[in-house]
Amino acid sequence: MCMRNLNIGWIFIGGLILLTISCVKDDMSDCDTGGSSGGGIIETNSRILSFETIPHKYKFETIAENLRLYLYDEDLFLLNYYDITVQELAANDYKVTISDWKEVEDERLYHIMGVLNYTEHYEIAGEEHLERYETRIARDENNETEEDLNHIFVGYINIDPITKTVYEYKMLLEKLTNRIHLTVEFVDFELPDNSNLTAHIIGSNAEYNYLNHSLEYTSMIYHPCIYGPNDDSKFKFEITTGKLYMEDDLELLIELYNPNGIRIEHIDIPLTEKIAETQDDNGYYLYNTDEKLKEEDEYYLNIVIGANFQIIEFNINDWHLVVDPGIDL
């Protein structure tokens, strides 16, 4: 009699164990988690990625045109990348839930590279491994940029393993470009009949690694989006270039050709060098370090040139450098 009761007890315990195992193995939809009253604990492992720009005067939602996110594993090898439209971003409050990606598993470290406003104006190389990642300005076979560039931002972040919790990470996106507004005006200058006056900007520093550090300084010609003589005396450029660094050699080249196509006069103005020499009224240099150059996103340059291609005035962001004719800048 006692033996029979003991067997029944073991059968009952065994049934409880089997029921418990089935709840662990399955998705717990059939298990009691506290009832509909909400007394149970709902566990998730969501990871939310939001975005912020540097400098903070740029708001992500106002500048975002598209977003590409690269997902790398612990060894910095690419797992996948995702192109996200601005419509998709807006629908999700400009945040991305990365736990929706099938490659993301618990207890793993991930590295994420974000590229904002990636278009055909830029080339990406070495994306298979994070340390080889480069962003470049796209050029044609003549090493030129045919169109005006859009602003591009890049950011990098590590995602630590997070299990059974909702956690939000913020990715800082830094701008890889500068905007140059340049006006060149000629005074007391007569354009010879049938001659041709041309101007273009030559630049460098258009390759960046995943940490937003500039790489090689390869020269190219920037074609401005707004260009042309208004009255044979003024040129106007508005272009986006690679981000300026002290080592750059961004320069303006103005050339005068005779009717036979022979260059008879020219002037070469080192723009980055002159920007770095700009001082305020107290003699403080405004842009003489890489950090100071980074703080300014747009540069308004106005140059006045007199007879014989002499620079009379150089204006940088409303700071005037008045130059006597005949003095070489």
Rosetta blueprint (number, residue, H / E / L):
1 M L
2 C H
3 M H
4 R H
5 N H
6 L H
7 N H
8 I H
9 G H
10 W H
11 I H
12 F H
13 I H
14 G H
15 G H
16 L H
17 I H
18 L H
19 L H
20 T H
21 I H
22 S H
23 C H
24 V H
25 K H
26 D L
27 D L
28 M L
29 S L
30 D L
31 C L
32 D L
33 T L
34 G L
35 G L
36 S L
37 S L
38 G L
39 G L
40 G L
41 I L
42 I L
43 E L
44 T L
45 N L
46 S L
47 R E
48 I E
49 L E
50 S E
51 F E
52 E E
53 T E
54 I E
55 P L
56 H L
57 K L
58 Y L
59 K L
60 F H
61 E H
62 T H
63 I H
64 A L
65 E L
66 N E
67 L E
68 R E
69 L E
70 Y E
71 L E
72 Y E
73 D L
74 E L
75 D L
76 L L
77 F E
78 L E
79 L E
80 N E
81 Y E
82 Y E
83 D E
84 I E
85 T E
86 V H
87 Q H
88 E H
89 L H
90 A H
91 A H
92 N L
93 D L
94 Y L
95 K L
96 V E
97 T E
98 I H
99 S H
100 D H
101 W L
102 K L
103 E L
104 V L
105 E L
106 D L
107 E L
108 R L
109 L L
110 Y E
111 H E
112 I E
113 M E
114 G E
115 V E
116 L E
117 N L
118 Y L
119 T L
120 E L
121 H L
122 Y E
123 E E
124 I E
125 A E
126 G L
127 E L
128 E L
129 H E
130 L H
131 E H
132 R H
133 Y L
134 E E
135 T E
136 R E
137 I E
138 A L
139 R L
140 D L
141 E L
142 N L
143 N L
144 E E
145 T E
146 E L
147 E L
148 D L
149 L L
150 N L
151 H L
152 I L
153 F E
154 V E
155 G E
156 Y E
157 I E
158 N E
159 I E
160 D L
161 P L
162 I L
163 T L
164 K L
165 T L
166 V L
167 Y E
168 E E
169 Y E
170 K E
171 M E
172 L E
173 L E
174 E E
175 K E
176 L L
177 T E
178 N E
179 R E
180 I E
181 H E
182 L E
183 T E
184 V E
185 E E
186 F E
187 V L
188 D L
189 F L
190 E L
191 L L
192 P L
193 D L
194 N L
195 S L
196 N E
197 L E
198 T E
199 A E
200 H E
201 I E
202 I E
203 G E
204 S L
205 N L
206 A L
207 E E
208 Y E
209 N E
210 Y L
211 L L
212 N L
213 H L
214 S E
215 L L
216 E L
217 Y L
218 T L
219 S L
220 M E
221 I E
222 Y E
223 H L
224 P L
225 C L
226 I L
227 Y L
228 G L
229 P L
230 N L
231 D L
232 D L
233 S L
234 K E
235 F E
236 K E
237 F E
238 E E
239 I E
240 T E
241 T E
242 G E
243 K L
244 L L
245 Y L
246 M L
247 E L
248 D L
249 D L
250 L L
251 E E
252 L E
253 L E
254 I E
255 E E
256 L E
257 Y E
258 N L
259 P L
260 N L
261 G L
262 I L
263 R E
264 I E
265 E E
266 H E
267 I E
268 D E
269 I E
270 P E
271 L H
272 T H
273 E H
274 K H
275 I H
276 A H
277 E L
278 T L
279 Q E
280 D L
281 D L
282 N L
283 G L
284 Y L
285 Y E
286 L L
287 Y L
288 N L
289 T L
290 D H
291 E H
292 K H
293 L H
294 K H
295 E H
296 E L
297 D L
298 E E
299 Y E
300 Y E
301 L E
302 N E
303 I E
304 V E
305 I E
306 G L
307 A H
308 N H
309 F H
310 Q L
311 I E
312 I E
313 E E
314 F E
315 N E
316 I E
317 N L
318 D L
319 W E
320 H E
321 L E
322 V E
323 V L
324 D L
325 P L
326 G L
327 I L
328 D L
329 L L
